[in-house]
Amino acid sequence: MPSGYLESEAGQKEYTKLGIAYPKTLQDELYDEWLRKENTSADRLSEYSRHKEREVTSITRVRNGSDSKEYLIYSFVHYRLDKALNITHRFRPQVGKYPIPQAEFSIQRTDFGGEERKFKEIINTETGYFIPFTTKKLDEIKNIGLDLGGKVSYSVVTDNGLRVAVVCV
């Protein structure tokens, strides 16, 4: 599994198409473990911290070259309290993109002269996006929560991959 992707339903569907299990990254496994362990509520967090449960740190608008549609990806910090009421947090980067694996297959002979297509290996991975750009979706992401200063980094990725900072609000 190439790095830079978080577990998502869209990514799992792509691997299911190939007939193989989605390979969870170490980052996904550690985040799931942290969620199980640090299971206090956001209400309790507000008693001990100025942080919200989730704070969006960046939002990026991306144009997908293959279909010329625009999508959003964002990053956020997730805060929780541990049993001793210490604030713990995890960073979740690039939510909204998923891997699209390109596979190599082989043909194997079966009994009675038949042939069967078998997965051999993943030879390339492309990036897909699942949050379409709309002002409604942008507002939903902002409503997750902005950081303490109410600032978030906005940028646009152009067709040739150049990242342009738009505004910091």
HELIX and SHEET records of a PDB file:
HELIX    1   1 GLU A    9  LEU A   18  1                                  10    
HELIX    2   2 LEU A   26  LYS A   37  1                                  12    
HELIX    3   3 ALA A   42  TYR A   48  1                                   7    
HELIX    4   4 ASP A  111  GLY A  113  5                                   3    
HELIX    5   5 THR A  135  ILE A  144  1                                  10    
SHEET    1   A 5 ILE A  87  VAL A  95  0                                        
SHEET    2   A 5 GLU A  70  LEU A  81 -1                                        
SHEET    3   A 5 ARG A  54  ARG A  63 -1                                        
SHEET    4   A 5 SER A 153  VAL A 157  1                                        
SHEET    5   A 5 ARG A 163  CYS A 168 -1                                        
SHEET    1   B 2 LYS A  97  ARG A 109  0                                        
SHEET    2   B 2 GLU A 115  TYR A 129 -1                                        
END                                                                             
